[in-house]
Amino acid sequence: MQDEELNRVPDLSDTQRTLHNQVEGMRTIGEVVELYLAKVLDVFVVMTGGSVGKKPTKRRPADQGYPTKSNLDAPSGGPSAG
């Protein structure tokens, strides 16, 4: 009886592989859009006579929330600060 039940269950490995490939494809498209959409919009702004300010190309560790020596030594604004 158990063998009959197992034979009735469809093989999901093909479905899982197809779904994984679709998700990876969407992720790749999302990364491309994320990288280039801002640049394309900047081009349109410049073409219409606007100006685009310089954006930092690389975040500093403090911008990403990582502790650095400067933000560890700074007072936190709590009751003992200042």
Secondary structure, DSSP 8 states (H G I E B T S, - for coil): -HHHHHHHS---HHHHHHHHHHHHHHHHHHHHHHHHHHHHHHHHHHHTT-------SS--TTTTT---HHHHHS--SSTT--
